Amino acid sequence: MSNATLTLNLPSEEVDSLRSFAGEHGLTVAELVGRFAQGLKTVGPASIHPEVLALTGLIPAEWDVESVHRRHLLDKHR
């Protein structure tokens, strides 16, 4: 695999933080950014948490939820 040069303009605080983090983990900043880029390839679209996914479909599609909600509000505020 060939390498390419990338120049980033970041606030000096961010650069210091990257250098510090990379050094603590025995990496160069280039390796750190490279690993981050590799990670972006393996991450698919944002997935829905399984517990949230388990809740889908609990309200039947044939319900008119707007009228149910409206009725609920009318009853609540009587």
N, C-alpha and C positions, 0 to 999 in steps of 0.2 A: 504494500500500500504506500502510495507517495504522500508526502506531507505538503501542506500549503501554509502560507503565512497569513495570520489574522491579526489585525491591530484593533484593539478595543479602547475606547475612551470611557473610563469609569472614574468616579470620585476616588480620590487617594485613599480615603478610609476603606472603601470596598477593596481596593487593590491590596492594601495592608492586611485586611481580613483574609483575602484569598491566599496571600503568601503565607500568612501564619497558619491557616488551616492546612494548606498543602504541606508545609514543613512539618507540622505535627504528625502528619500521616505518611511521611516519607515520600512525598510526591513533589513534582514541579507544578507550577500553575498550569502549564500547558497540559500535563497529564490529567490534572484535576478537571480542566475544562473539557478535555477529550473524553474522559469518563462520563461527565455530565451529558455530553452530546450523544454518546453511545446509549446512555440510559433513556434518552428521549426516543430513540428508535424502538426500544423494547417495550415502552409503555404505550399501550393502545389508548383508545378513547377513554375518557373518564368513566369508570365503571360505577354502577350504583351499588351501594353497600347491600349485602345479602339480606340484612334485616329489613331494610327499606323495601327492597324488591319483594320480600314476602308479603308486604302490605298491599301491593298492587292488586287491583281486581276485587277488593273487598266491597266496593260500592257497585252494585249492578249497573250495567250500561243503560238500561231502560229507565232508570230513575231520572226524574227531573229535579236535579239537586238544587237548582235556583229557587224553584217554588217551595221545596222542602225547607230550605234555609229561610226563605221569606216568612213561611208559616211559623217556623221556630222563633224568629225575631218578633213577630206579632204576638205570639203567646207569651214570650219572655217579658215584653214591655207593656203588658196589660195591667 
